[in-house]
Amino acid sequence: MSDDKIDVSLSGMVPEHEIISKAEEQKMLAVYGIKKEMLPKLKVTDPQAKRLGAKIGDVVKITRKDTCVNLAYRLVVK
């Protein structure tokens, strides 16, 4: 078995993931009127979290592009 890994994010089947800045995080939380801890969770061991180098406490924005653009946010946890 080879040590080469396949980056599934290049397949087009995985939506775009990005770590947002603290400023963008605060703005998003204010818009939705929620606390950071209320966000759905994304484990730090998730392949996309690893690919991004996400740390516990980061917020990841997921952009799904179908017939329209849908945004989702996840809090990176242990």
The 8 nearest C-alpha neighbors of each residue, nearest first, counted from 0:
[[1, 2, 3, 4, 5, 6, 7, 46],
 [2, 0, 3, 4, 5, 6, 7, 46],
 [1, 3, 4, 0, 5, 6, 7, 46],
 [4, 2, 1, 5, 0, 6, 7, 50],
 [5, 3, 2, 6, 1, 7, 0, 46],
 [4, 6, 7, 3, 9, 8, 10, 2],
 [7, 5, 8, 9, 4, 10, 50, 46],
 [6, 8, 9, 10, 5, 13, 12, 11],
 [9, 7, 13, 6, 10, 11, 12, 14],
 [8, 10, 7, 11, 6, 13, 12, 5],
 [11, 9, 12, 7, 8, 13, 6, 14],
 [10, 12, 9, 13, 8, 14, 7, 15],
 [11, 13, 10, 14, 8, 7, 9, 15],
 [14, 12, 8, 11, 15, 10, 7, 9],
 [15, 13, 63, 62, 16, 61, 12, 11],
 [14, 16, 62, 61, 13, 17, 63, 8],
 [17, 15, 61, 60, 14, 59, 62, 18],
 [18, 16, 60, 59, 19, 61, 15, 51],
 [17, 19, 59, 58, 60, 57, 20, 53],
 [18, 20, 59, 58, 23, 17, 24, 60],
 [21, 19, 23, 22, 24, 18, 58, 57],
 [20, 22, 24, 23, 25, 19, 58, 57],
 [23, 21, 25, 20, 24, 26, 19, 27],
 [24, 22, 26, 20, 25, 21, 19, 27],
 [23, 25, 21, 27, 22, 26, 20, 28],
 [26, 24, 28, 22, 27, 23, 21, 29],
 [25, 27, 23, 29, 24, 28, 30, 22],
 [28, 26, 30, 24, 29, 25, 23, 31],
 [27, 29, 25, 31, 33, 30, 26, 32],
 [30, 28, 32, 26, 27, 31, 25, 33],
 [29, 31, 27, 28, 32, 26, 33, 25],
 [30, 32, 28, 29, 33, 27, 26, 34],
 [33, 31, 29, 30, 28, 34, 27, 26],
 [34, 32, 28, 31, 37, 35, 29, 38],
 [35, 33, 36, 37, 28, 32, 38, 29],
 [34, 36, 37, 38, 33, 28, 74, 58],
 [35, 37, 34, 38, 74, 39, 33, 40],
 [38, 36, 35, 34, 33, 39, 74, 40],
 [39, 37, 36, 73, 35, 74, 40, 72],
 [40, 38, 73, 74, 37, 41, 72, 36],
 [39, 41, 74, 73, 75, 38, 76, 42],
 [42, 40, 75, 73, 74, 76, 43, 45],
 [41, 43, 76, 44, 45, 75, 77, 40],
 [42, 44, 45, 48, 77, 75, 76, 55],
 [43, 45, 42, 49, 46, 48, 77, 41],
 [46, 44, 48, 42, 47, 43, 49, 41],
 [47, 45, 49, 48, 50, 44, 43, 51],
 [48, 46, 50, 49, 45, 51, 16, 8],
 [49, 47, 53, 51, 45, 50, 46, 43],
 [48, 50, 52, 46, 47, 51, 45, 44],
 [49, 51, 47, 48, 52, 46, 53, 6],
 [52, 50, 48, 53, 49, 47, 17, 18],
 [51, 53, 49, 50, 48, 54, 47, 43],
 [54, 52, 48, 51, 49, 57, 43, 55],
 [53, 55, 57, 56, 52, 43, 75, 76],
 [54, 56, 76, 75, 57, 77, 43, 53],
 [57, 55, 75, 54, 74, 76, 58, 53],
 [58, 56, 75, 55, 54, 74, 53, 59],
 [57, 59, 74, 73, 18, 19, 75, 56],
 [60, 58, 18, 73, 17, 72, 19, 16],
 [59, 61, 72, 17, 16, 71, 18, 19],
 [62, 60, 16, 71, 15, 70, 72, 14],
 [63, 61, 70, 15, 14, 69, 64, 60],
 [64, 62, 69, 14, 68, 65, 70, 61],
 [65, 63, 68, 67, 62, 69, 66, 14],
 [66, 64, 67, 63, 68, 69, 62, 14],
 [65, 67, 64, 68, 69, 63, 62, 70],
 [68, 66, 65, 64, 69, 63, 70, 62],
 [67, 69, 64, 63, 65, 70, 62, 66],
 [70, 68, 63, 62, 67, 64, 71, 65],
 [71, 69, 62, 61, 63, 68, 60, 72],
 [70, 72, 61, 60, 62, 69, 73, 63],
 [71, 73, 60, 59, 61, 58, 38, 70],
 [74, 72, 39, 40, 59, 58, 41, 38],
 [73, 75, 58, 40, 41, 38, 57, 39],
 [76, 74, 41, 55, 56, 57, 42, 43],
 [77, 75, 55, 42, 43, 41, 74, 56],
 [76, 43, 42, 55, 75, 44, 41, 54]]
